[in-house]
Amino acid sequence: MARRISASQLRSKLRQQQQKRKQAIDKYNREVRAYNRKAKQAVNKYNQEVRAYNARVRANRRRLRSLVTRLNQQKTTTRFVEYRTSVQTLTESYTRLDSRSESNQLDPRYNWVLDLSERETANSVDVANRLLDAEPDPDEHVDELQDAQLGQQLREISPDLDDRWQGAVYSLDPKNPDAARHFCTSAREIFTQILEIKAPDDLVFAALPDCAATDRGNPTRRSKIKYFLHRKGMLEEALEDFIEKDMQNIVELFHVFNDGTHGSAGTYDFTQLSAIKKRVEDGIVFLSEIVKDG
């Protein structure tokens, strides 16, 4: 037998249903507003990052153009010929990499490494200018967080690497007659250890069986660079070539620095040492970013 309900009970049930419907609509509207708010925040954040990136790119390119112009205006000299040639080679390699990006042949995943590559190139040109006694780069700024960032990156690879870097920086004093040997030995070992720790020979050969090897049968430095890019899904010949040229430029700088034949006293002044430190420091940061997992 059907249950009878009074008119007041019916109205109560209708009000309950209406209330539930209103609550459901209100909840839906709140979720829509929350979604739209988050979407707007995400778009705003993305646009801010794009504007910041574009501003940084313009600043970096302005600095690089300025430094290259100053280097081209330097008088022809037999001093530091090998290093200056290495700088030119690196600049040409960067130009090819940048052209790939400008013609949309590289997707946005490469933006971060392009940014760092431009900085590496500018730093190498700046050192060449400093070695030839040019005035300091007017657009250069000191990143107070750089030492902390570098220390953290090195410690993540091996605590010993940070200790080596601190020792290298400590030795880098214009009054230290043995600064070149101390700094170059420690810095060179850091680059070597990063490659050996993050790219063991067996893993490189497993990933790239046909990679180039040295006379001793070990993967070459370029093969290890290719291994890192392969692991990141960023195999690109122009980028591989740039990283190799960048590492070679730093090696050439070590050769120059170890000569100890600069100036009447065979030493470097503070601004030159500062440029050399920044070149090597940023080079380590660059390599550390390349070897990161993922």
Beta strands, then each sheet from edge to edge (+ up, - down):
end
